Amino acid sequence: MALAVEQVHHCARCHTFTEAEVCAVCLDPARDATRLCVVETPADQAALERSGGKVFGPDGAARMLNMKPTTLASRIKALGIR
């Protein structure tokens, strides 16, 4: 645990947890830096990253988060995310 406290900190760009100064998500050249997705938890971010931004379907973020796709879609809409 002490090692994690020493090595893990916030990304300089997005403030998610990382061992590097800038996380792998922010360093990915395929990412569109003009888009922003606000999430509630790091687990939400990870699920959206793994799903490629898809909410619905067998490999969508909703399934990874163990929630109904309509619930996740409603939350995204309520937050004004497109």
C-alpha positions as CSV (number, residue, x, y, z in Angstrom):
1,M,0.0,0.0,0.0
2,A,2.8,2.4,0.8
3,L,4.3,1.8,-2.6
4,A,1.0,2.7,-4.3
5,V,0.8,5.9,-2.3
6,E,4.3,6.8,-3.5
7,Q,3.8,5.8,-7.2
8,V,0.2,6.7,-8.0
9,H,-0.9,10.3,-8.5
10,H,-3.2,12.3,-10.7
11,C,-2.6,12.8,-14.4
12,A,-1.4,16.3,-15.2
13,R,-4.1,16.6,-17.9
14,C,-7.2,14.8,-16.8
15,H,-6.5,14.1,-13.1
16,T,-7.3,10.3,-13.3
17,F,-5.0,8.0,-11.4
18,T,-1.7,7.1,-13.0
19,E,1.9,6.2,-12.3
20,A,3.2,8.5,-15.1
21,E,3.0,12.3,-15.2
22,V,0.4,12.0,-18.0
23,C,-1.8,8.9,-18.2
24,A,-1.9,6.5,-21.2
25,V,-5.4,7.7,-22.2
26,C,-4.3,11.3,-22.5
27,L,-1.1,10.2,-24.4
28,D,-3.1,8.2,-27.0
29,P,-2.6,9.9,-30.3
30,A,-5.9,8.5,-31.6
31,R,-7.9,10.5,-29.0
32,D,-9.8,13.6,-30.0
33,A,-8.5,16.2,-27.5
34,T,-11.4,18.6,-28.5
35,R,-13.9,16.3,-26.8
36,L,-14.6,16.0,-23.1
37,C,-16.6,13.3,-21.3
38,V,-17.4,13.9,-17.6
39,V,-17.8,10.7,-15.6
40,E,-18.8,10.1,-12.0
41,T,-16.1,7.5,-11.1
42,P,-12.8,6.1,-12.5
43,A,-14.7,2.9,-13.1
44,D,-17.1,4.8,-15.5
45,Q,-14.1,6.2,-17.3
46,A,-12.4,2.8,-17.7
47,A,-15.6,1.2,-18.9
48,L,-16.2,3.9,-21.6
49,E,-12.5,3.6,-22.7
50,R,-12.7,-0.2,-23.0
51,S,-16.0,0.0,-24.9
52,G,-14.7,2.7,-27.3
53,G,-17.4,5.0,-26.1
54,K,-20.3,2.6,-26.8
55,V,-23.0,2.4,-24.2
56,F,-25.3,-0.3,-25.7
57,G,-24.5,-3.8,-26.8
58,P,-22.7,-6.8,-25.4
59,D,-19.4,-4.9,-25.3
60,G,-20.9,-1.6,-24.3
61,A,-20.0,0.4,-21.2
62,A,-23.4,-0.3,-19.5
63,R,-22.7,-4.0,-19.4
64,M,-19.2,-3.4,-18.0
65,L,-20.8,-1.2,-15.3
66,N,-23.5,-3.8,-14.6
67,M,-26.3,-1.4,-15.3
68,K,-29.1,-1.1,-17.8
69,P,-28.1,0.7,-21.0
70,T,-31.1,3.0,-20.7
71,T,-30.0,4.0,-17.2
72,L,-26.5,4.9,-18.4
73,A,-27.9,6.7,-21.4
74,S,-30.2,8.7,-19.1
75,R,-27.3,9.7,-16.9
76,I,-25.2,10.8,-19.9
77,K,-28.2,12.8,-21.2
78,A,-28.8,14.4,-17.8
79,L,-25.2,15.5,-17.7
80,G,-25.5,17.1,-21.2
81,I,-22.9,14.7,-22.7
82,R,-23.1,14.1,-26.4
